[in-house]
Amino acid sequence: MLRHLTAISKELGRQVGVLLSRDGAVRSVIVGDATHLVIPEIGRLRGKAGRFRGLRLIHTHLRGEELTQDDLSDLTLLRLDLIAAVQVEGETEGLPGVIEIAHILPGTDAVSDRAEPFRRIRARDIYHLDFDCELEIRALESEFSKMAGRNSGERGKERALIIAVSPDQGSVEETRELAESAGVEMVGVVLQKGRKIHPSTVVGRGKLQQIVLEGMRRGADVAIFDIDLKPAQARAFEDNTGLKAVDRTQLILDIFAQRAQSGDGKLQVELAQLKYSLPRLTEKDAGLSRLTGGIGGRGPGETVLEIGRRRTFDRIRSLERRIEQLSRQRGVRRQRRRREGLPTLSIIGYTNAGKSTLLNALTESHIQAADKMFVTLDPTSRRLRFPREGDVIITDTVGFIRDLPPDLMAAFRATLEELSDADLLFHVVDASDPLAERKMDAVMRVLTDLKLCEIPRLVVLNKSDLVDPAHLETLCKRIEGIAVSALKREGLEQLIQEAEKALELRKD
């Protein structure tokens, strides 16, 4: 076969290659140019973690070059069993000469830019090549499967790599916390040096290669990005790596879908998900491309994609009407509270700052609270008795986050309208967070968007028991905050006193 390949390659002056399956059958014949081949679409990967594609590529090199970086990238991104290059020799007729093969190596450490994750074998001709392909590849698959099993952790959980592209400080840690809140098991982090976003696949070809290798070694099936992706970028990334691409908005929406308990919250999450998915609808079944017909429907009809979009638009309009109706009902309840003359306090803050824990501490309630992001999604109200002011209504709201997805902001705008009637806001800040002041700014940007900056606000520095006293004192002075520990119920008396003063000033 090699003699046949090299003879044709010499005659054409082009590289020629074949894709062979494990049973020795020729699945594809590829003709390139003098320096490289373009491999055609070769179908989907086999499902099990650690599996290769079951194909090997054997092709010719005309200029005596070794396996190129493009060859090794094809080996990795396509998960080929192996790749082989044979030199074309002879002045007139092409004869097979030096042969070089390569396959992916398993490894326990993260892929570095310096260590080549391949095994190369070179022989002066095919007869001196000592390599049992079937035995070696099956042993490699077994080793990759064992590695994936060792790194798999809890059964039933999706295993994900974080792809860090955002230049924002703390982005990786926040994405890790979001993934944990979503119930995803993190198996590794891949950093994009330079943070330059590739217009097609988000990361460059070399980084794609690293991601594929890390995914195979760690048994990952999902790649979570710390930025938002365009639909075409997500599809291109998935096609190149075999990993499901999840961007930041999709991850937050998934958490909200898990947390929503009330009918109102479920409607708002569904609306946000539909608006997110609308531009990502694709034609998945070309075989059913024209469905409608009959009277009024003759002619080309509608494609599956068009029908999907129309149904999505109809559902979005229906949800918007129902949410608007619920918004009016909430408005009636707010008017009733105003007639009763009860002051209203709303607890706001970055997600996982301790808002629900503070509400529990102030009102002796037992609302669910945990060290996770977006544990509280549906607003919760309780009565609280102040020494002088009497009863007040205190409400816990959904946590904020930097760059809150626009669709999510729009869907939850009706819920956040509750803040507009608040007489006082408790802005809860995690005092132990190194990025506390940056997260405060993110919350203020949301309040500005909602036109709520005019409402009086007390900054509550929660988790003060985790902070050095000297640093805490400096922080309190710098941002004019009140230090409390909701978990240990420390500083609550001072907070209530300051809240009463603010409410008295509000009345005046």
C-alpha positions in Angstrom: 0.0 0.0 0.0 2.8 2.4 0.8 4.5 1.8 -2.6 1.1 2.6 -4.2 0.7 5.8 -2.2 4.3 7.0 -2.8 4.1 6.3 -6.5 0.8 8.3 -6.9 2.2 11.1 -4.7 5.3 11.4 -6.8 3.3 11.4 -10.1 1.0 14.1 -8.8 3.5 16.2 -6.8 1.0 16.2 -4.0 0.7 14.6 -0.6 -1.6 11.6 -0.6 -3.1 9.9 2.4 -5.6 7.2 3.5 -7.7 6.8 6.6 -7.7 3.2 7.8 -10.0 1.6 10.3 -8.9 -0.9 12.8 -10.0 -3.8 10.6 -7.7 -2.5 7.8 -10.4 -1.1 5.5 -9.7 2.1 3.7 -12.4 4.6 4.8 -11.1 7.7 3.0 -8.6 8.6 0.4 -7.2 12.2 0.6 -5.3 14.2 -1.9 -3.7 17.4 -0.7 -1.1 19.8 -2.1 2.7 19.6 -1.9 2.9 20.5 1.8 -0.3 19.4 3.6 -3.6 17.5 3.6 -7.1 18.7 4.5 -8.9 15.9 6.3 -12.6 15.7 5.4 -15.5 15.3 7.8 -15.1 11.8 9.4 -18.1 11.6 11.7 -18.6 11.7 15.5 -16.4 10.3 18.2 -17.2 7.0 19.9 -19.0 7.7 23.2 -16.9 6.2 26.0 -14.4 8.4 27.8 -10.8 7.7 26.8 -11.7 6.2 23.4 -10.0 7.1 20.2 -11.7 7.4 16.9 -10.7 4.0 15.6 -8.9 5.5 12.5 -5.3 5.9 11.6 -4.0 8.4 9.0 -1.1 7.3 6.8 0.1 9.9 4.3 3.2 10.9 2.3 5.7 13.7 2.6 7.5 14.9 -0.5 10.2 17.1 1.0 11.8 14.9 3.6 10.1 16.8 6.5 9.2 15.2 9.8 5.7 15.1 11.2 4.5 18.7 11.2 2.6 20.6 13.9 -0.5 20.4 11.7 -0.1 16.6 11.6 0.1 16.5 15.4 -2.8 18.9 15.8 -4.9 16.6 13.5 -3.9 13.6 15.6 -5.1 15.3 18.8 -8.2 17.2 17.7 -9.5 14.3 15.7 -8.4 11.8 18.3 -6.9 9.5 15.7 -5.4 6.2 16.8 -2.1 7.3 15.3 -0.7 9.3 12.4 2.1 8.1 10.1 4.2 10.0 7.5 6.3 8.2 4.9 8.9 9.9 2.8 8.7 9.7 -1.0 12.1 8.7 -2.4 13.4 8.1 -5.9 14.2 10.4 -8.8 11.6 9.1 -11.2 9.3 6.7 -9.5 8.1 7.2 -5.9 9.4 4.7 -3.4 8.6 4.5 0.3 11.5 5.6 2.5 11.8 6.8 6.1 8.6 6.4 8.1 7.6 8.3 11.2 4.6 7.6 13.4 3.1 9.3 16.4 0.4 8.7 18.9 -0.9 10.5 22.0 0.7 9.7 25.3 -1.3 9.4 28.6 0.0 11.4 31.5 -1.0 12.3 35.0 0.1 15.9 35.0 -1.5 18.9 33.3 -0.2 19.5 29.8 2.5 22.1 29.6 3.6 24.1 26.7 7.1 22.6 26.9 6.4 18.9 27.3 5.2 17.2 24.0 2.4 14.8 24.9 3.2 12.5 22.0 5.3 9.4 21.4 7.2 9.4 18.1 8.8 6.4 16.4 11.0 6.7 13.4 12.4 3.9 11.2 14.4 3.9 8.0 11.6 2.0 6.2 8.4 0.1 6.9 10.3 -3.2 7.4 12.3 -1.8 10.3 9.3 -0.3 12.1 8.7 -2.3 15.3 5.2 -1.3 16.4 2.1 -3.5 17.0 -0.6 -1.0 16.3 -3.6 -2.9 17.5 -2.0 -4.0 20.8 -0.5 -0.5 21.5 -3.7 1.4 20.7 -5.9 -0.8 22.9 -3.4 -0.5 25.7 -3.5 3.3 25.3 -7.3 3.4 25.4 -7.3 1.3 28.5 -4.9 3.7 30.2 -6.8 6.8 29.2 -10.1 5.1 30.5 -8.4 4.3 33.8 -7.2 7.9 34.1 -10.7 9.2 33.3 -12.1 6.9 35.9 -9.6 8.0 38.6 -10.6 11.6 37.9 -14.3 11.1 37.5 -15.3 11.5 41.2 -19.0 11.2 41.9 -21.0 9.2 39.5 -23.7 11.0 37.6 -22.0 14.4 37.8 -20.9 16.1 34.7 -17.1 16.6 34.7 -15.9 19.9 33.4 -12.8 21.9 32.5 -12.8 25.6 33.2 -11.5 27.6 30.1 -10.2 30.9 31.5 -10.3 33.6 28.9 -11.5 36.7 30.7 -8.8 39.1 31.8 -10.9 40.0 34.9 -9.2 39.2 38.2 -11.0 36.5 40.2 -12.9 35.3 37.1 -11.6 31.7 37.4 -12.5 31.4 41.1 -16.0 32.8 40.4 -16.6 30.4 37.6 -15.4 27.6 39.8 -18.0 28.6 42.5 -20.7 28.9 39.9 -19.9 25.4 38.6 -20.0 24.0 42.1 -23.4 25.7 42.7 -24.6 24.0 39.5 -23.5 20.6 40.7 -20.7 20.2 38.2 -17.5 18.5 39.2 -14.4 20.5 38.2 -11.5 18.4 37.0 -9.1 21.1 35.7 -8.4 24.6 34.5 -6.9 25.7 31.2 -5.6 29.3 31.1 -5.6 31.2 27.8 -2.3 33.1 27.7 -2.7 36.6 26.3 -6.4 36.4 26.7 -6.9 37.0 23.0 -10.2 35.6 21.8 -10.1 33.6 18.6 -13.0 34.8 16.4 -14.0 31.2 15.4 -13.1 28.8 18.2 -12.5 31.3 21.1 -9.0 29.8 21.7 -6.3 29.0 19.1 -5.4 25.7 17.6 -2.6 25.0 20.0 -4.8 25.6 23.0 -7.6 23.5 21.5 -5.0 20.6 21.3 -4.2 21.1 25.0 -7.9 21.2 25.9 -8.6 17.9 24.0 -5.7 16.2 25.8 -6.7 17.5 29.2 -10.3 16.4 28.5 -9.2 12.9 27.6 -6.8 12.6 30.6 -9.3 13.9 33.2 -12.4 12.3 31.8 -14.1 15.7 31.1 -17.2 16.0 29.0 -17.9 19.7 29.4 -15.9 22.9 28.9 -17.1 25.9 30.9 -16.0 29.3 29.7 -15.7 32.3 32.0 -17.1 34.6 29.2 -20.2 34.5 27.0 -19.8 32.8 23.6 -21.4 33.5 20.3 -23.5 30.6 19.0 -21.1 30.0 16.1 -18.1 30.0 18.5 -19.7 27.4 20.7 -20.5 25.1 17.8 -17.0 25.4 16.3 -15.4 24.7 19.7 -17.6 21.6 20.1 -16.9 20.4 16.6 -13.1 20.7 17.2 -12.9 19.2 20.7 -15.9 16.9 21.2 -16.6 18.7 24.5 -19.9 20.4 25.3 -19.3 24.2 25.4 -21.1 26.0 28.2 -20.6 29.8 28.6 -21.1 32.0 31.7 -24.7 32.9 30.9 -25.7 29.3 30.3 -24.1 28.3 33.6 -26.0 31.0 35.6 -29.3 30.1 33.9 -28.8 26.4 34.8 -28.3 27.4 38.5 -31.4 29.6 38.4 -33.4 26.7 36.8 -32.3 24.4 39.7 -33.1 27.0 42.4 -36.5 28.3 41.2 -39.2 27.1 43.6 -42.2 29.5 43.1 -44.3 29.5 39.9 -43.2 33.1 39.3 -39.5 32.2 39.5 -39.9 29.3 37.2 -41.7 31.4 34.6 -38.9 34.0 34.7 -36.2 31.4 34.4 -37.9 29.8 31.4 -38.3 33.2 29.7 -34.6 33.9 30.2 -33.6 30.4 28.9 -35.8 30.8 25.8 -34.4 34.2 25.0 -30.9 32.8 25.4 -31.6 29.8 23.2 -33.4 31.6 20.4 -30.3 32.6 18.4 -28.8 29.2 19.0 -31.5 27.2 17.4 -30.1 25.1 14.5 -31.5 22.9 11.8 -30.8 19.5 13.3 -32.9 17.3 11.0 -32.7 18.2 7.3 -34.8 15.1 6.4 -37.9 16.9 7.8 -37.1 20.2 6.2 -40.7 20.8 5.0 -43.6 19.8 7.2 -46.6 21.9 6.5 -49.0 21.6 3.5 -52.6 21.4 2.7 -55.0 24.4 2.3 -53.2 27.6 3.0 -49.9 25.7 3.5 -48.9 24.6 0.0 -45.6 25.5 -1.6 -42.3 25.3 0.2 -43.8 25.3 3.7 -41.8 26.0 6.8 -38.5 24.4 7.7 -38.0 22.7 11.1 -35.8 25.6 12.1 -38.6 28.1 11.2 -41.2 26.2 13.1 -38.9 25.9 16.1 -38.3 29.7 16.1 -42.0 30.5 15.7 -43.0 28.2 18.6 -40.2 29.8 20.7 -41.5 33.3 19.9 -45.1 32.3 20.8 -43.9 30.8 24.1 -41.9 34.0 24.9 -44.9 36.2 24.3 -47.1 33.9 26.4 -44.6 34.0 29.3 -44.2 37.8 29.1 -47.9 38.2 29.4 -48.1 35.9 32.4 -45.2 37.6 34.1 -46.7 41.1 33.4 -49.9 39.8 35.1 -48.0 38.6 38.1 -46.2 42.0 38.2 -49.5 43.8 38.5 -50.6 41.4 41.3 -47.4 42.2 43.2 -48.1 45.9 42.6 -51.5 45.5 44.3 -49.9 43.8 47.3 -47.3 46.6 47.6 -50.1 49.1 47.6 -51.8 47.2 50.5 -48.6 47.2 52.5 -48.2 51.0 51.9 -51.7 51.5 53.2 -50.8 49.6 56.3 -47.9 52.0 56.8 -45.3 49.3 57.4 -41.7 50.4 56.5 -40.0 48.0 54.1 -36.3 46.9 54.2 -34.7 45.0 51.3 -31.5 43.0 51.6 -29.3 43.2 48.5 -25.8 42.2 47.7 -23.5 40.1 45.6 -24.4 36.4 45.5 -23.0 34.4 48.4 -22.4 37.4 50.6 -24.6 36.0 53.4 -28.0 37.8 52.8 -30.2 34.8 53.7 -28.0 34.1 56.8 -28.5 37.8 57.9 -32.3 37.5 57.4 -32.3 34.3 59.5 -30.3 36.0 62.2 -32.5 39.1 62.4 -35.9 37.4 62.3 -35.2 34.0 63.9 -36.2 32.3 60.6 -34.9 29.1 59.0 -34.6 30.1 55.3 -32.3 27.9 53.4 -28.7 29.3 53.4 -25.5 27.7 52.2 -22.0 28.6 51.1 -23.0 28.6 47.4 -24.0 31.1 44.8 -27.6 31.8 44.1 -29.0 29.6 46.9 -31.9 32.1 47.3 -33.8 32.9 44.1 -37.3 33.6 45.1 -37.8 36.7 47.3 -38.7 36.0 50.9 -40.3 38.5 53.3 -40.5 38.4 57.1 -41.7 40.8 59.8 -39.1 42.3 62.1 -39.9 44.3 65.2 -37.7 47.4 65.9 -37.5 48.9 69.4 -38.9 52.3 68.4 -40.3 51.9 64.9 -42.4 48.8 65.6 -42.9 46.2 62.9 -41.1 46.4 59.5 -41.1 44.1 56.5 -37.7 42.8 55.6 -37.2 41.1 52.3 -34.3 38.9 51.0 -33.8 39.2 47.2 -31.9 37.3 44.5 -28.1 37.8 44.6 -26.4 40.1 42.1 -23.4 39.2 40.0 -21.0 41.2 37.8 -22.2 41.5 34.2 -25.6 40.0 35.0 -26.9 38.4 31.7 -29.2 40.9 30.0 -31.9 38.2 29.3 -31.8 37.3 33.0 -32.0 40.9 34.1 -35.0 41.5 31.8 -36.8 38.3 33.0 -36.2 39.2 36.7 -37.0 42.9 36.3 -40.5 42.3 37.6 -39.1 40.7 40.8 -36.5 43.4 41.3 -39.3 46.0 41.1 -40.0 45.0 44.7 -36.9 47.0 45.6 -38.4 50.2 44.2 -40.8 50.4 47.2 -38.1 49.8 49.8 -37.6 52.5 52.4 -34.1 51.2 53.2 -31.6 48.9 51.5 -29.2 46.6 53.4 -26.2 46.2 51.0 -24.5 43.1 52.3 -20.8 42.7 51.5 -18.6 39.8 52.2 -15.9 41.5 54.3 -13.5 38.5 54.0 -13.6 38.6 50.1 -10.4 40.2 48.7 -12.5 41.6 45.8 -15.2 42.9 48.1 -15.0 46.5 46.9 -15.1 45.5 43.2 -18.2 43.4 43.9 -19.8 46.4 45.7 -19.3 48.4 42.5 -20.9 45.6 40.5 -24.0 45.7 42.7 -24.1 49.5 42.4 -24.1 49.2 38.6 -27.2 47.0 38.8 -28.9 49.4 41.1 -28.1 52.2 38.7 -29.6 50.2 35.8 -32.7 49.7 37.8 -32.8 53.4 38.8 -32.7 52.6 42.5 -29.7 54.6 43.6 -31.9 57.2 45.4 -33.1 54.8 48.1 -31.1 55.1 51.4 -28.6 52.3 51.8 -26.7 50.8 54.7 -23.5 48.9 53.9 -23.4 45.7 56.0 -19.9 44.1 56.2 -20.8 40.5 56.9 -18.5 37.7 57.9 -16.5 40.1 60.1 -15.4 37.1 62.2 -13.2 36.0 59.3 -11.3 39.3 59.0 -8.3 40.7 60.9 -9.7 43.4 63.3 -7.3 46.1 62.0 -8.2 45.4 58.4 -11.9 45.3 59.3 -11.7 48.7 61.1 -9.9 50.3 58.1 -12.5 48.8 55.7 -15.4 50.0 57.8 -14.0 53.6 57.7 -13.3 53.5 54.0 -16.7 52.4 52.8 -18.7 53.6 55.9 -20.0 50.1 56.6 -21.3 48.3 59.7 -19.4 45.2 60.7 -21.6 42.1 61.6 -21.3 38.4 61.7 -24.7 37.0 60.8 -23.5 33.4 61.5 -22.4 34.3 65.0 -25.0 37.0 65.5 -22.5 39.7 66.3 -23.1 43.4 65.5 -26.8 43.0 64.9 -27.8 45.5 67.6 -25.8 48.3 66.0 -27.2 47.4 62.6 -30.8 47.7 63.9 -30.0 51.0 65.6 -28.5 52.5 62.4 -31.5 51.1 60.4 -33.9 52.9 62.8 -32.0 56.2 62.5 -32.2 55.9 58.7 -35.9 55.2 58.7 -36.5 58.2 61.0 -34.6 60.4 58.6 -36.6 58.9 55.7 -39.9 59.9 57.5 -38.6 63.4 58.1 
